[in-house]
Amino acid sequence: MANTQGPQGNHDPAGSTQMFRAFVDDGAPRAAQPAPTQSGPRIGLIVGIVAAVVIVAAVAWLALK
C-alpha cells in the first residue's frame, strides 16, 4: 500500500487524498470523446426568449387598449 500522508504530513487514515489524486489523474487525458453539441439548449433559450417577448407585448397591448 502507498504512503497515506497528506501534503502537510498529517496522517490520512482513509487515503482520500490519494484517491482524489488518482481520480483526477485517471480522468485527465480523454480527448477521444466528441464535444457535446450546443444546439439543443440554445434552441430552447431562443424559443423561451421569443415567447417571453410575445407575452410581454400581448400584455402591453391589452393594457394600452
N, CA, C and O atoms as a Tripos MOL2 file, in Angstrom:
@<TRIPOS>MOLECULE
protein
  260   259    65     0     0
PROTEIN
NO_CHARGES

@<TRIPOS>ATOM
      1 N           0.8400   -1.1790    0.0000 N.3       1 MET1
      2 CA          0.0000    0.0000    0.0000 C.3       1 MET1
      3 C           0.8800    1.2350    0.0000 C.2       1 MET1
      4 O           1.9790    1.2070    0.5540 O.2       1 MET1
      5 N           0.4230    2.3100   -0.6050 N.am      2 ALA2
      6 CA          1.2090    3.5220   -0.7390 C.3       2 ALA2
      7 C           1.1500    4.3460    0.5360 C.2       2 ALA2
      8 O           0.3910    4.0480    1.4570 O.2       2 ALA2
      9 N           1.9490    5.3620    0.5660 N.am      3 ASN3
     10 CA          2.0010    6.2780    1.6950 C.3       3 ASN3
     11 C           0.6850    7.0460    1.8000 C.2       3 ASN3
     12 O           0.1970    7.5730    0.8000 O.2       3 ASN3
     13 N           0.1060    7.1150    3.0020 N.am      4 THR4
     14 CA         -1.1820    7.8000    3.1760 C.3       4 THR4
     15 C          -1.0160    9.0720    3.9910 C.2       4 THR4
     16 O          -1.8310    9.3640    4.8650 O.2       4 THR4
     17 N           0.0270    9.8210    3.7100 N.am      5 GLN5
     18 CA          0.2130   11.0790    4.4130 C.3       5 GLN5
     19 C          -0.1570   12.2290    3.4900 C.2       5 GLN5
     20 O           0.1590   12.2130    2.3000 O.2       5 GLN5
     21 N          -0.8330   13.2300    4.0530 N.am      6 GLY6
     22 CA         -1.2400   14.3930    3.2870 C.3       6 GLY6
     23 C          -0.0730   15.3080    2.9970 C.2       6 GLY6
     24 O           1.0580   15.0130    3.3830 O.2       6 GLY6
     25 N          -0.3270   16.4110    2.3250 N.am      7 PRO7
     26 CA          0.7530   17.3210    1.9610 C.3       7 PRO7
     27 C           1.4470   17.9560    3.1550 C.2       7 PRO7
     28 O           2.6220   18.3100    3.0520 O.2       7 PRO7
     29 N           0.7610   18.1150    4.2930 N.am      8 GLN8
     30 CA          1.3730   18.7120    5.4750 C.3       8 GLN8
     31 C           1.9920   17.6560    6.3860 C.2       8 GLN8
     32 O           2.5340   17.9980    7.4370 O.2       8 GLN8
     33 N           1.9230   16.3890    6.0080 N.am      9 GLY9
     34 CA          2.4780   15.3380    6.8250 C.3       9 GLY9
     35 C           1.4610   14.7520    7.7870 C.2       9 GLY9
     36 O           1.8100   13.8660    8.5670 O.2       9 GLY9
     37 N           0.2250   15.2080    7.7640 N.am     10 ASN10
     38 CA         -0.8150   14.6590    8.6240 C.3      10 ASN10
     39 C          -1.2370   13.2990    8.0850 C.2      10 ASN10
     40 O          -1.3010   13.0890    6.8740 O.2      10 ASN10
     41 N          -1.5190   12.3920    8.9900 N.am     11 HIS11
     42 CA         -1.9410   11.0440    8.5840 C.3      11 HIS11
     43 C          -3.3620   11.0970    8.0320 C.2      11 HIS11
     44 O          -4.2580   11.6700    8.6520 O.2      11 HIS11
     45 N          -3.5550   10.5040    6.8820 N.am     12 ASP12
     46 CA         -4.8690   10.4430    6.2300 C.3      12 ASP12
     47 C          -5.3400    8.9940    6.2970 C.2      12 ASP12
     48 O          -5.0060    8.2050    5.4130 O.2      12 ASP12
     49 N          -6.1160    8.6190    7.3330 N.am     13 PRO13
     50 CA         -6.4610    7.2120    7.5070 C.3      13 PRO13
     51 C          -7.2970    6.6370    6.3730 C.2      13 PRO13
     52 O          -7.2010    5.4440    6.0840 O.2      13 PRO13
     53 N          -8.1040    7.4500    5.7350 N.am     14 ALA14
     54 CA         -8.9430    6.9350    4.6570 C.3      14 ALA14
     55 C          -8.2300    6.9560    3.3190 C.2      14 ALA14
     56 O          -8.6960    6.3320    2.3660 O.2      14 ALA14
     57 N          -7.1340    7.6420    3.2300 N.am     15 GLY15
     58 CA         -6.4230    7.7470    1.9650 C.3      15 GLY15
     59 C          -7.1800    8.5800    0.9450 C.2      15 GLY15
     60 O          -7.0130    8.3860   -0.2590 O.2      15 GLY15
     61 N          -8.0110    9.5080    1.4120 N.am     16 SER16
     62 CA         -8.8550   10.2630    0.4860 C.3      16 SER16
     63 C          -8.0370   11.1520   -0.4410 C.2      16 SER16
     64 O          -8.4280   11.3800   -1.5860 O.2      16 SER16
     65 N          -6.9200   11.6510    0.0370 N.am     17 THR17
     66 CA         -6.0840   12.4890   -0.8190 C.3      17 THR17
     67 C          -5.5410   11.6690   -1.9840 C.2      17 THR17
     68 O          -5.5460   12.1230   -3.1290 O.2      17 THR17
     69 N          -5.0770   10.4670   -1.6860 N.am     18 GLN18
     70 CA         -4.5710    9.5970   -2.7450 C.3      18 GLN18
     71 C          -5.6790    9.2190   -3.7100 C.2      18 GLN18
     72 O          -5.4710    9.2090   -4.9230 O.2      18 GLN18
     73 N          -6.8420    8.9100   -3.1860 N.am     19 MET19
     74 CA         -7.9490    8.5220   -4.0480 C.3      19 MET19
     75 C          -8.3510    9.6850   -4.9510 C.2      19 MET19
     76 O          -8.6470    9.4810   -6.1290 O.2      19 MET19
     77 N          -8.3630   10.9060   -4.4070 N.am     20 PHE20
     78 CA         -8.7040   12.0700   -5.2160 C.3      20 PHE20
     79 C          -7.6690   12.2970   -6.3120 C.2      20 PHE20
     80 O          -8.0230   12.5450   -7.4650 O.2      20 PHE20
     81 N          -6.4140   12.2120   -5.9580 N.am     21 ARG21
     82 CA         -5.3620   12.4090   -6.9650 C.3      21 ARG21
     83 C          -5.4320   11.3470   -8.0480 C.2      21 ARG21
     84 O          -5.2320   11.6470   -9.2250 O.2      21 ARG21
     85 N          -5.7160   10.0970   -7.6600 N.am     22 ALA22
     86 CA         -5.8380    9.0300   -8.6510 C.3      22 ALA22
     87 C          -7.0280    9.2830   -9.5710 C.2      22 ALA22
     88 O          -6.9570    9.0260  -10.7730 O.2      22 ALA22
     89 N          -8.1210    9.7870   -9.0000 N.am     23 PHE23
     90 CA         -9.3040   10.1020   -9.7960 C.3      23 PHE23
     91 C          -9.0080   11.2250  -10.7820 C.2      23 PHE23
     92 O          -9.3820   11.1330  -11.9510 O.2      23 PHE23
     93 N          -8.3460   12.2750  -10.3280 N.am     24 VAL24
     94 CA         -8.0300   13.4070  -11.1920 C.3      24 VAL24
     95 C          -7.0370   12.9940  -12.2680 C.2      24 VAL24
     96 O          -7.2110   13.3450  -13.4350 O.2      24 VAL24
     97 N          -6.0080   12.2610  -11.8950 N.am     25 ASP25
     98 CA         -5.0030   11.8390  -12.8730 C.3      25 ASP25
     99 C          -5.5750   10.8540  -13.8770 C.2      25 ASP25
    100 O          -5.1950   10.8700  -15.0480 O.2      25 ASP25
    101 N          -6.4860    9.9950  -13.4310 N.am     26 ASP26
    102 CA         -7.0790    8.9920  -14.3180 C.3      26 ASP26
    103 C          -8.0020    9.6400  -15.3360 C.2      26 ASP26
    104 O          -8.0640    9.1860  -16.4790 O.2      26 ASP26
    105 N          -8.7160   10.6810  -14.9540 N.am     27 GLY27
    106 CA         -9.7020   11.2840  -15.8450 C.3      27 GLY27
    107 C          -9.1600   12.3850  -16.7320 C.2      27 GLY27
    108 O          -9.9300   12.9650  -17.4970 O.2      27 GLY27
    109 N          -7.8890   12.7020  -16.6730 N.am     28 ALA28
    110 CA         -7.3600   13.8370  -17.4200 C.3      28 ALA28
    111 C          -7.3170   13.6400  -18.9340 C.2      28 ALA28
    112 O          -7.9330   14.4340  -19.6450 O.2      28 ALA28
    113 N          -6.6310   12.6330  -19.4700 N.am     29 PRO29
    114 CA         -6.4990   12.5640  -20.9310 C.3      29 PRO29
    115 C          -7.6690   11.8460  -21.6050 C.2      29 PRO29
    116 O          -7.5900   10.6450  -21.8610 O.2      29 PRO29
    117 N          -8.7410   12.5650  -21.8900 N.am     30 ARG30
    118 CA         -9.9000   11.9730  -22.5620 C.3      30 ARG30
    119 C         -10.2750   12.8090  -23.7760 C.2      30 ARG30
    120 O         -11.3680   13.3710  -23.8360 O.2      30 ARG30
    121 N          -9.3900   12.8890  -24.7170 N.am     31 ALA31
    122 CA         -9.6420   13.6750  -25.9230 C.3      31 ALA31
    123 C         -10.4050   12.8810  -26.9780 C.2      31 ALA31
    124 O         -10.8130   13.4510  -27.9900 O.2      31 ALA31
    125 N         -10.6090   11.5890  -26.7710 N.am     32 ALA32
    126 CA        -11.2800   10.7630  -27.7740 C.3      32 ALA32
    127 C         -12.7910   10.9870  -27.8030 C.2      32 ALA32
    128 O         -13.4420   10.6500  -28.7920 O.2      32 ALA32
    129 N         -13.3590   11.5530  -26.7320 N.am     33 GLN33
    130 CA        -14.7960   11.7770  -26.6880 C.3      33 GLN33
    131 C         -15.1460   13.0290  -27.4840 C.2      33 GLN33
    132 O         -14.4490   14.0380  -27.3830 O.2      33 GLN33
    133 N         -16.2150   12.9770  -28.2710 N.am     34 PRO34
    134 CA        -16.6090   14.1720  -29.0230 C.3      34 PRO34
    135 C         -17.1830   15.2420  -28.0980 C.2      34 PRO34
    136 O         -17.7730   14.9440  -27.0600 O.2      34 PRO34
    137 N         -16.9950   16.4710  -28.4980 N.am     35 ALA35
    138 CA        -17.5190   17.5880  -27.7090 C.3      35 ALA35
    139 C         -19.0400   17.6100  -27.8110 C.2      35 ALA35
    140 O         -19.5860   17.3550  -28.8840 O.2      35 ALA35
    141 N         -19.7300   17.9080  -26.7190 N.am     36 PRO36
    142 CA        -21.1910   17.9530  -26.7810 C.3      36 PRO36
    143 C         -21.6710   19.1220  -27.6390 C.2      36 PRO36
    144 O         -21.0710   20.1970  -27.6460 O.2      36 PRO36
    145 N         -22.7570   18.8860  -28.3550 N.am     37 THR37
    146 CA        -23.2910   19.9450  -29.2030 C.3      37 THR37
    147 C         -24.0850   20.9350  -28.3670 C.2      37 THR37
    148 O         -24.6790   20.5630  -27.3540 O.2      37 THR37
    149 N         -24.0980   22.1680  -28.7790 N.am     38 GLN38
    150 CA        -24.7550   23.2350  -28.0360 C.3      38 GLN38
    151 C         -26.0780   23.6360  -28.6570 C.2      38 GLN38
    152 O         -26.7100   24.5730  -28.1690 O.2      38 GLN38
    153 N         -26.5250   22.9680  -29.7110 N.am     39 SER39
    154 CA        -27.7160   23.4160  -30.4170 C.3      39 SER39
    155 C         -28.9860   23.2050  -29.6080 C.2      39 SER39
    156 O         -29.8840   24.0440  -29.6660 O.2      39 SER39
    157 N         -29.0930   22.1220  -28.8600 N.am     40 GLY40
    158 CA        -30.3030   21.8310  -28.1000 C.3      40 GLY40
    159 C         -30.6540   22.9170  -27.0950 C.2      40 GLY40
    160 O         -31.7430   23.4850  -27.1810 O.2      40 GLY40
    161 N         -29.7870   23.2270  -26.1570 N.am     41 PRO41
    162 CA        -30.1020   24.2640  -25.1710 C.3      41 PRO41
    163 C         -30.2660   25.6540  -25.7920 C.2      41 PRO41
    164 O         -31.0600   26.4530  -25.2970 O.2      41 PRO41
    165 N         -29.5380   25.9510  -26.8550 N.am     42 ARG42
    166 CA        -29.6660   27.2680  -27.4730 C.3      42 ARG42
    167 C         -31.0220   27.4490  -28.1250 C.2      42 ARG42
    168 O         -31.6080   28.5290  -28.0510 O.2      42 ARG42
    169 N         -31.5280   26.4020  -28.7630 N.am     43 ILE43
    170 CA        -32.8380   26.5000  -29.3970 C.3      43 ILE43
    171 C         -33.9000   26.7330  -28.3360 C.2      43 ILE43
    172 O         -34.7980   27.5530  -28.5300 O.2      43 ILE43
    173 N         -33.8120   26.0260  -27.2230 N.am     44 GLY44
    174 CA        -34.7610   26.2230  -26.1280 C.3      44 GLY44
    175 C         -34.6870   27.6240  -25.5580 C.2      44 GLY44
    176 O         -35.7120   28.2200  -25.2270 O.2      44 GLY44
    177 N         -33.4880   28.1480  -25.4420 N.am     45 LEU45
    178 CA        -33.3130   29.5020  -24.9220 C.3      45 LEU45
    179 C         -33.9240   30.5280  -25.8690 C.2      45 LEU45
    180 O         -34.5970   31.4590  -25.4260 O.2      45 LEU45
    181 N         -33.6960   30.3650  -27.1620 N.am     46 ILE46
    182 CA        -34.2410   31.2980  -28.1430 C.3      46 ILE46
    183 C         -35.7640   31.2440  -28.1450 C.2      46 ILE46
    184 O         -36.4230   32.2830  -28.1860 O.2      46 ILE46
    185 N         -36.3260   30.0350  -28.0990 N.am     47 VAL47
    186 CA        -37.7810   29.8910  -28.0690 C.3      47 VAL47
    187 C         -38.3480   30.5270  -26.8020 C.2      47 VAL47
    188 O         -39.3890   31.1800  -26.8580 O.2      47 VAL47
    189 N         -37.6940   30.3520  -25.6830 N.am     48 GLY48
    190 CA        -38.1420   30.9570  -24.4280 C.3      48 GLY48
    191 C         -38.1180   32.4680  -24.4680 C.2      48 GLY48
    192 O         -39.0410   33.1180  -23.9780 O.2      48 GLY48
    193 N         -37.0690   33.0370  -25.0460 N.am     49 ILE49
    194 CA        -36.9750   34.4980  -25.1400 C.3      49 ILE49
    195 C         -38.0600   35.0420  -26.0670 C.2      49 ILE49
    196 O         -38.6980   36.0470  -25.7560 O.2      49 ILE49
    197 N         -38.2670   34.3770  -27.2050 N.am     50 VAL50
    198 CA        -39.3120   34.8170  -28.1380 C.3      50 VAL50
    199 C         -40.6750   34.7340  -27.4730 C.2      50 VAL50
    200 O         -41.4830   35.6510  -27.6170 O.2      50 VAL50
    201 N         -40.9510   33.6560  -26.7480 N.am     51 ALA51
    202 CA        -42.2330   33.5070  -26.0610 C.3      51 ALA51
    203 C         -42.4130   34.6110  -25.0110 C.2      51 ALA51
    204 O         -43.5050   35.1640  -24.8800 O.2      51 ALA51
    205 N         -41.3690   34.9310  -24.2760 N.am     52 ALA52
    206 CA        -41.4510   35.9800  -23.2600 C.3      52 ALA52
    207 C         -41.7350   37.3330  -23.9040 C.2      52 ALA52
    208 O         -42.5370   38.1100  -23.3860 O.2      52 ALA52
    209 N         -41.0860   37.6200  -25.0260 N.am     53 VAL53
    210 CA        -41.3180   38.8980  -25.7130 C.3      53 VAL53
    211 C         -42.7600   38.9690  -26.2220 C.2      53 VAL53
    212 O         -43.4020   40.0150  -26.1230 O.2      53 VAL53
    213 N         -43.2650   37.8680  -26.7590 N.am     54 VAL54
    214 CA        -44.6450   37.8480  -27.2570 C.3      54 VAL54
    215 C         -45.6280   38.0660  -26.1080 C.2      54 VAL54
    216 O         -46.5990   38.8080  -26.2580 O.2      54 VAL54
    217 N         -45.3840   37.4300  -24.9680 N.am     55 ILE55
    218 CA        -46.2780   37.5800  -23.8200 C.3      55 ILE55
    219 C         -46.2540   39.0120  -23.2960 C.2      55 ILE55
    220 O         -47.3050   39.5800  -23.0000 O.2      55 ILE55
    221 N         -45.0710   39.5970  -23.1820 N.am     56 VAL56
    222 CA        -44.9560   40.9810  -22.7090 C.3      56 VAL56
    223 C         -45.6400   41.9340  -23.6790 C.2      56 VAL56
    224 O         -46.3150   42.8740  -23.2610 O.2      56 VAL56
    225 N         -45.4650   41.6900  -24.9790 N.am     57 ALA57
    226 CA        -46.1050   42.5490  -25.9830 C.3      57 ALA57
    227 C         -47.6230   42.4240  -25.9120 C.2      57 ALA57
    228 O         -48.3290   43.4240  -26.0380 O.2      57 ALA57
    229 N         -48.1400   41.2020  -25.7090 N.am     58 ALA58
    230 CA        -49.5790   40.9970  -25.5980 C.3      58 ALA58
    231 C         -50.1380   41.6850  -24.3640 C.2      58 ALA58
    232 O         -51.1960   42.3100  -24.4370 O.2      58 ALA58
    233 N         -49.4520   41.5840  -23.2370 N.am     59 VAL59
    234 CA        -49.9000   42.2450  -22.0170 C.3      59 VAL59
    235 C         -49.8730   43.7510  -22.1800 C.2      59 VAL59
    236 O         -50.8020   44.4350  -21.7500 O.2      59 VAL59
    237 N         -48.8260   44.2810  -22.7910 N.am     60 ALA60
    238 CA        -48.7530   45.7340  -23.0100 C.3      60 ALA60
    239 C         -49.8590   46.1890  -23.9560 C.2      60 ALA60
    240 O         -50.4590   47.2410  -23.7390 O.2      60 ALA60
    241 N         -50.1330   45.4180  -24.9930 N.am     61 TRP61
    242 CA        -51.1920   45.7760  -25.9480 C.3      61 TRP61
    243 C         -52.5670   45.7940  -25.2610 C.2      61 TRP61
    244 O         -53.3800   46.6910  -25.4880 O.2      61 TRP61
    245 N         -52.8020   44.7880  -24.4230 N.am     62 LEU62
    246 CA        -54.0820   44.7420  -23.7000 C.3      62 LEU62
    247 C         -54.1890   45.8640  -22.6750 C.2      62 LEU62
    248 O         -55.2830   46.3770  -22.4440 O.2      62 LEU62
    249 N         -53.0990   46.2480  -22.0660 N.am     63 ALA63
    250 CA        -53.1110   47.3290  -21.0690 C.3      63 ALA63
    251 C         -53.3430   48.6870  -21.7250 C.2      63 ALA63
    252 O         -53.9740   49.5560  -21.1240 O.2      63 ALA63
    253 N         -52.8580   48.8790  -22.9140 N.am     64 LEU64
    254 CA        -52.9870   50.1770  -23.5850 C.3      64 LEU64
    255 C         -54.2230   50.2450  -24.4780 C.2      64 LEU64
    256 O         -54.5060   51.2970  -25.0520 O.2      64 LEU64
    257 N         -54.9300   49.1930  -24.5990 N.am     65 LYS65
    258 CA        -56.0950   49.1400  -25.4770 C.3      65 LYS65
    259 C         -57.2580   49.9130  -24.9140 C.2      65 LYS65
    260 O         -58.3200   49.9680  -25.5330 O.2      65 LYS65
@<TRIPOS>BOND
     1     1     2 1
     2     2     3 1
     3     3     4 2
     4     3     5 am
     5     5     6 1
     6     6     7 1
     7     7     8 2
     8     7     9 am
     9     9    10 1
    10    10    11 1
    11    11    12 2
    12    11    13 am
    13    13    14 1
    14    14    15 1
    15    15    16 2
    16    15    17 am
    17    17    18 1
    18    18    19 1
    19    19    20 2
    20    19    21 am
    21    21    22 1
    22    22    23 1
    23    23    24 2
    24    23    25 am
    25    25    26 1
    26    26    27 1
    27    27    28 2
    28    27    29 am
    29    29    30 1
    30    30    31 1
    31    31    32 2
    32    31    33 am
    33    33    34 1
    34    34    35 1
    35    35    36 2
    36    35    37 am
    37    37    38 1
    38    38    39 1
    39    39    40 2
    40    39    41 am
    41    41    42 1
    42    42    43 1
    43    43    44 2
    44    43    45 am
    45    45    46 1
    46    46    47 1
    47    47    48 2
    48    47    49 am
    49    49    50 1
    50    50    51 1
    51    51    52 2
    52    51    53 am
    53    53    54 1
    54    54    55 1
    55    55    56 2
    56    55    57 am
    57    57    58 1
    58    58    59 1
    59    59    60 2
    60    59    61 am
    61    61    62 1
    62    62    63 1
    63    63    64 2
    64    63    65 am
    65    65    66 1
    66    66    67 1
    67    67    68 2
    68    67    69 am
    69    69    70 1
    70    70    71 1
    71    71    72 2
    72    71    73 am
    73    73    74 1
    74    74    75 1
    75    75    76 2
    76    75    77 am
    77    77    78 1
    78    78    79 1
    79    79    80 2
    80    79    81 am
    81    81    82 1
    82    82    83 1
    83    83    84 2
    84    83    85 am
    85    85    86 1
    86    86    87 1
    87    87    88 2
    88    87    89 am
    89    89    90 1
    90    90    91 1
    91    91    92 2
    92    91    93 am
    93    93    94 1
    94    94    95 1
    95    95    96 2
    96    95    97 am
    97    97    98 1
    98    98    99 1
    99    99   100 2
   100    99   101 am
   101   101   102 1
   102   102   103 1
   103   103   104 2
   104   103   105 am
   105   105   106 1
   106   106   107 1
   107   107   108 2
   108   107   109 am
   109   109   110 1
   110   110   111 1
   111   111   112 2
   112   111   113 am
   113   113   114 1
   114   114   115 1
   115   115   116 2
   116   115   117 am
   117   117   118 1
   118   118   119 1
   119   119   120 2
   120   119   121 am
   121   121   122 1
   122   122   123 1
   123   123   124 2
   124   123   125 am
   125   125   126 1
   126   126   127 1
   127   127   128 2
   128   127   129 am
   129   129   130 1
   130   130   131 1
   131   131   132 2
   132   131   133 am
   133   133   134 1
   134   134   135 1
   135   135   136 2
   136   135   137 am
   137   137   138 1
   138   138   139 1
   139   139   140 2
   140   139   141 am
   141   141   142 1
   142   142   143 1
   143   143   144 2
   144   143   145 am
   145   145   146 1
   146   146   147 1
   147   147   148 2
   148   147   149 am
   149   149   150 1
   150   150   151 1
   151   151   152 2
   152   151   153 am
   153   153   154 1
   154   154   155 1
   155   155   156 2
   156   155   157 am
   157   157   158 1
   158   158   159 1
   159   159   160 2
   160   159   161 am
   161   161   162 1
   162   162   163 1
   163   163   164 2
   164   163   165 am
   165   165   166 1
   166   166   167 1
   167   167   168 2
   168   167   169 am
   169   169   170 1
   170   170   171 1
   171   171   172 2
   172   171   173 am
   173   173   174 1
   174   174   175 1
   175   175   176 2
   176   175   177 am
   177   177   178 1
   178   178   179 1
   179   179   180 2
   180   179   181 am
   181   181   182 1
   182   182   183 1
   183   183   184 2
   184   183   185 am
   185   185   186 1
   186   186   187 1
   187   187   188 2
   188   187   189 am
   189   189   190 1
   190   190   191 1
   191   191   192 2
   192   191   193 am
   193   193   194 1
   194   194   195 1
   195   195   196 2
   196   195   197 am
   197   197   198 1
   198   198   199 1
   199   199   200 2
   200   199   201 am
   201   201   202 1
   202   202   203 1
   203   203   204 2
   204   203   205 am
   205   205   206 1
   206   206   207 1
   207   207   208 2
   208   207   209 am
   209   209   210 1
   210   210   211 1
   211   211   212 2
   212   211   213 am
   213   213   214 1
   214   214   215 1
   215   215   216 2
   216   215   217 am
   217   217   218 1
   218   218   219 1
   219   219   220 2
   220   219   221 am
   221   221   222 1
   222   222   223 1
   223   223   224 2
   224   223   225 am
   225   225   226 1
   226   226   227 1
   227   227   228 2
   228   227   229 am
   229   229   230 1
   230   230   231 1
   231   231   232 2
   232   231   233 am
   233   233   234 1
   234   234   235 1
   235   235   236 2
   236   235   237 am
   237   237   238 1
   238   238   239 1
   239   239   240 2
   240   239   241 am
   241   241   242 1
   242   242   243 1
   243   243   244 2
   244   243   245 am
   245   245   246 1
   246   246   247 1
   247   247   248 2
   248   247   249 am
   249   249   250 1
   250   250   251 1
   251   251   252 2
   252   251   253 am
   253   253   254 1
   254   254   255 1
   255   255   256 2
   256   255   257 am
   257   257   258 1
   258   258   259 1
   259   259   260 2
@<TRIPOS>SUBSTRUCTURE
     1 MET1         2 RESIDUE 1 A MET
     2 ALA2         6 RESIDUE 1 A ALA
     3 ASN3        10 RESIDUE 1 A ASN
     4 THR4        14 RESIDUE 1 A THR
     5 GLN5        18 RESIDUE 1 A GLN
     6 GLY6        22 RESIDUE 1 A GLY
     7 PRO7        26 RESIDUE 1 A PRO
     8 GLN8        30 RESIDUE 1 A GLN
     9 GLY9        34 RESIDUE 1 A GLY
    10 ASN10       38 RESIDUE 1 A ASN
    11 HIS11       42 RESIDUE 1 A HIS
    12 ASP12       46 RESIDUE 1 A ASP
    13 PRO13       50 RESIDUE 1 A PRO
    14 ALA14       54 RESIDUE 1 A ALA
    15 GLY15       58 RESIDUE 1 A GLY
    16 SER16       62 RESIDUE 1 A SER
    17 THR17       66 RESIDUE 1 A THR
    18 GLN18       70 RESIDUE 1 A GLN
    19 MET19       74 RESIDUE 1 A MET
    20 PHE20       78 RESIDUE 1 A PHE
    21 ARG21       82 RESIDUE 1 A ARG
    22 ALA22       86 RESIDUE 1 A ALA
    23 PHE23       90 RESIDUE 1 A PHE
    24 VAL24       94 RESIDUE 1 A VAL
    25 ASP25       98 RESIDUE 1 A ASP
    26 ASP26      102 RESIDUE 1 A ASP
    27 GLY27      106 RESIDUE 1 A GLY
    28 ALA28      110 RESIDUE 1 A ALA
    29 PRO29      114 RESIDUE 1 A PRO
    30 ARG30      118 RESIDUE 1 A ARG
    31 ALA31      122 RESIDUE 1 A ALA
    32 ALA32      126 RESIDUE 1 A ALA
    33 GLN33      130 RESIDUE 1 A GLN
    34 PRO34      134 RESIDUE 1 A PRO
    35 ALA35      138 RESIDUE 1 A ALA
    36 PRO36      142 RESIDUE 1 A PRO
    37 THR37      146 RESIDUE 1 A THR
    38 GLN38      150 RESIDUE 1 A GLN
    39 SER39      154 RESIDUE 1 A SER
    40 GLY40      158 RESIDUE 1 A GLY
    41 PRO41      162 RESIDUE 1 A PRO
    42 ARG42      166 RESIDUE 1 A ARG
    43 ILE43      170 RESIDUE 1 A ILE
    44 GLY44      174 RESIDUE 1 A GLY
    45 LEU45      178 RESIDUE 1 A LEU
    46 ILE46      182 RESIDUE 1 A ILE
    47 VAL47      186 RESIDUE 1 A VAL
    48 GLY48      190 RESIDUE 1 A GLY
    49 ILE49      194 RESIDUE 1 A ILE
    50 VAL50      198 RESIDUE 1 A VAL
    51 ALA51      202 RESIDUE 1 A ALA
    52 ALA52      206 RESIDUE 1 A ALA
    53 VAL53      210 RESIDUE 1 A VAL
    54 VAL54      214 RESIDUE 1 A VAL
    55 ILE55      218 RESIDUE 1 A ILE
    56 VAL56      222 RESIDUE 1 A VAL
    57 ALA57      226 RESIDUE 1 A ALA
    58 ALA58      230 RESIDUE 1 A ALA
    59 VAL59      234 RESIDUE 1 A VAL
    60 ALA60      238 RESIDUE 1 A ALA
    61 TRP61      242 RESIDUE 1 A TRP
    62 LEU62      246 RESIDUE 1 A LEU
    63 ALA63      250 RESIDUE 1 A ALA
    64 LEU64      254 RESIDUE 1 A LEU
    65 LYS65      258 RESIDUE 1 A LYS
